[in-house]
Amino acid sequence: MALGPAALTFESVVKLEEVDPVKHTARLQAEGTAANGRGSAHGTFSFRLEPSNGGSKVLVHTDLVLSGPAAQYGRRLEMVQDTAAQIMSRFANNLREHVARSPGS
């Protein structure tokens, strides 16, 4: 992951904490430690599925805490937001491809 001038690699664990099929929501907990041992990231990610123009959209709320170089470079909020937007775009593309390959799509 690139955050400004820093290229960061994290060893991560992601846990699915809650899924509510009736409310169309889910919550993940993620923790990562920088591969070089300098810094970490942990956060909670909440997802809600809503109807949109004959399809669906996913609303995401993130509570993220960074330490080490990631926190240093991430002081500029725009930099973190840009990186998050890139990650979410990749996620959306991967999800779109997965749904297209699924039976019954």
N, C-alpha and C positions, 0 to 999 in steps of 0.2 A: 504494500500500500504506500502510495506517495502522499506525503503531507507537506506541501511547500517544498523546500529544498531537501527534505529528509525522505529517504526510502526506508520504510519500516516493515519488519517481518515479525508477526506474532504467532506464538503457539497458543491456540485458542480452544476453549471448551464452550459449547453452546448447549443450553438445556431448555427444552420446551416445558414451561412451567404450567401453562393452562391453555386449554382449548374449550371454547363454548360454541358448539355448532348451532345453537338456537340464536344467540346474539351475533354470530359470525365474527368472533373475536379470538385472539390468541396472544400469549405473552411469552417472550423468550428472555432468558438471562444469559449473558455472555461475559466471559472473562478471558483476557489474553495477557500474556507476558512476552515482552520483546525477546526475540531469539538471542540477542546479545546480553540479556539480563538487565538492560537499562531501560526501565519503564514498563508501564502496563496500561491496560484499558479495561474497564468493565462497565457494563450498562444493562439496562432493561429496555426491551423493545416491545411495544404494544401495537398490535395490528387489528384493524377493523375493516371488514368487507362491506361495501355499500353498492347499491345499484347505481348505474350511470350509463345513460344513453344506450339502453338495450344491452349493456354488458355490466361489468363490475369495475370498481376501483378499490384500491387498498389504501387506507389511511394509516400512517405510521407515526407513532410518537416514540421518541428516543430520549432516554435519560442516560447520558454518557459521562464518565469520569476518566480523564487521561492523566498519566504521571510520566515523568522523565522527559526525553526529547519530544515525544508526541505532544505533551502539554506545553512545552516551550514553543514549538512551532505552531501549535494550535491556538495560541493566544489570540490570533486574529480570527474572529468568529467566521468571517467570510471563507477563510481557508478550510475550516472544519466543515462548513455547510457545503462548499464545492465538492470536497472529498465525499461527504455523505451522499450528495446528489449523484455522483459517479457510481458509488456502490449500489444505490437504489436503482439506478438505470440498468446496471448489469443484472441485478436481481429480477427486475421486471422482464427483461429480455429472456433470461433463463426460464422464468415461470411461464412466459408466453410460449416458448418452445416446448416446454414440458406438457403444458395443457394441449397444445396442438398435436402432440404425439400420443396423448392418452386416448384410450378407447371411448367412443361416445362423444368426442368433441365436435 
